[in-house]
Amino acid sequence: MEKQPIQPFLTVANYRFIEQQLDKILQALATTKDQNVIHAVRGLVRSDVIDSFSWSDEEAKLVDPLIDIQDKAEGEAFLEQLEAYIIPFRAVEAGKLKSLFKKEKKLKLPNLENIDFRQISYLAWDDPGKLRRYMVIEENGKNKALKGTFTHPAIKGICTLCNCHSDVVRFTTTVKGEASGTFANHYNYICADSQQCNQHITDMEKVRAFFERVTK
């Protein structure tokens, strides 16, 4: 019986998390010769990556080499091999985006042809003229949309989505209040550059929790 190829099994956030853990190993190798320290770092990475996910045996064979990587070139080759197993963000057509934001007049759409869906955990784009940001995530096979306004210029701070220190903007969303005719605003600081933010997303549950919190 012919062996079936391994299907993509890593979300973009999974891949970024593995990339982050690889950086920990490479940083240890670059800053110390103490094998006990390096061994400890490898052990922590094993716990966070190998032991914390439910990999199949075949998937584990692809991820396991992370623990024993010895240099940057080996790490880059490892990541390049894993790229083939990324589940991309499901491509969204312009018509779908218009339906997600159907109440938005003169919706400014992103250039979808320039978006690499293998590199993003969530879709976001700005309308600079209105200081407005539009965001879309996937949840249970469906798209969930969010829009809000942002401040200008950016300041230094911690992004609510990726939890990294970067240039952030205050993002304001407005939802209906409990009383008829009332509204409530939610304020959060998120990365000014959503593309850069996507490079740092390692946990989509935090992003989904953010959407859930600011749309109530």
N, C-alpha and C positions, 0 to 999 in steps of 0.2 A: 504494500500500500504506500502510495506516494505521500511523503511528509508534507503537511500543510504549512505554508509560510506563517510566521508570527504576524498577527494583525497589530496595527497601531494601538498602544495601550497607555501612552503617557499623555495627560493633558498638557497644555502649554505651561501651566503653573507647576505641574510635576517636574517638567524638564527644567524650569528655572530653579526649582528647589534643589534638584540634583546638581545643577551648575553652581549654585551657592555653596553646597556642601563640598564640591570639588575645590572651590576656592579656599576653603578652610584647610584642606589637606596641603594644597600648594603653598599656602601662607606658612604653615608649620614647617614644611620642607625648606622654605626659603629663609626662615628666621632662626632655626635652631638645629643643632646637631645631636641634641639629646634624644636618643631613640625612645626613651620612656615617654617623653612628651609627644613625639610623633605617633607612637603606638596608642597613646590615650586619645589623641585627636581622631585617629582612624577608628577607634572603638566607638567614639561618640557619633561619628558619621554612620557607622554600621547600624547603630541603634536607631538613628533618626531616619535612615533611608531603607536599609535592607530589612530591618526588623519591624518597621512601623507601617509597611504597606503589604497588602496581600498579593504578592506577585505569584504568577504560575511558575512552575519549574523552568520553563523556557524563557520567560520574561526575566526571572532572577539571574539566569546565565548572562543576560545582556547587561544587567545593572551591577552585578557582583564585582566586576573588575574595578569599579570605582575605588574600592577600599585599598587596592594595592598600587594605585598609580604613583609613579616615581618622579615625574617631571611634567612641565607645561606641555611639551609636544605630545606626550602620551595622553594627557588630559584632553587636549584639543581633538585628538583622533577618537577618543572615547565619546566625546560629545557629538562629534560629526556622525559617528555610527548610530547614536541614539536618535538623531534628527528624523530618521526614516520611520520612527515609531511614535511620532507625535500625532495626536488627534487634533487637527486644526479647528479653530473657531469656525463654525458653520457659516459659509459665505451667505451674505444677505444682499438681496437685490434692492434696487432703488424703490421699486413699488412697495416692497415689504416695509422699508423704512418710513415711507409716507403713511402707510397704514398704522404704524406704531405711534406716529406723531400726527395723527389725522386732524387734531385740533390746532395744530401749529400753522399759521398762515405764512406763505412764502418760505417754506422750510428750505434752508440751505443744506444740500446734501454733500457728503464727503466724496472724494474721487475714489470710488471703490476699486478701480483698476490698479491703483497704486498701493493698495493695502495687501500686505502679506498675512493671510489669515493663519499661517503657521507660527506667527510671532506674537499674536495677541490673545489675551485671556478675556478681554472685553473690548467692545468697539466704542470709540468715542471720537467726537469731532466738535470743533468750535465754530460759532458764527461770531467773529470778532466785532462786527458792527453792532451787534446786540449784546455783546459780552455774555453770550449764552453757550452752554455746553450741552451736548446730547450724548447719552450713554445707552448702550445695549448690552445685555448679558444673555447667556443661554441658561435655562433652568428647566429641568425635566423635559427636555426636547423642544421647549418653546422659548421665544424671545421675550424678554422683559425690558421695558424702556423707562428712561428717566431723563428729565431735563431740568436745568437750573441755570442760574446766573452766577458769574464769577467776578471777583474784584480784579482790579489792575492798578498798579503793577504787582508782581509776585513778591513774596517775602520768604525768608528762610523758615522752615518748620518741618514738622513730621506729617507725612501723608496718611490720611485715614485708611486708604485702600492698600497701599504697599508697605506702610509702616517704616518707610525710609526717610532720612533727612534730605530734603531737597528744596528747590524753589516751589512754593505752594501758593495757591490762591484760595480765597474763601468762597466756597461753593454753597449757594443758597437754593434750597428747594422749597416749594410751597404746596401744602396739601390742605384739603378741606378739614375744618375743625369739627369737633363733636356737635357743636350747636349750629343750627341752620344759618347759612350766610356768613360763617366765620372761617378764617383760614389760619394755619399755623406754619411758621417758617422753621426749617432745619438748617443749621449752619455747620459746615465741616470744612476742614482744610485738606485739599487734595493736590496732587502734583499739577503744576502749571502745564507741563508737557505730558499728555496722556500716553504718548508713545514711549517715553522714557519710563513712565509709571508701569506700563505693561512689561517692561524688561525686568521689573523687580517684584512682580506678583508671584508669590510662591504658595499662596493659600486662597483658593477661590471661595472658601466658606466665609472668609472675612468680607469679600466683595459682595457676596449674596446677602450677608447679614446687613451690610451697609444699605443695599437696595431695599431690603425689607424694613429697615428702621426709618428711612427717610421718605418712604412712600405711604406710611400709615397716617 
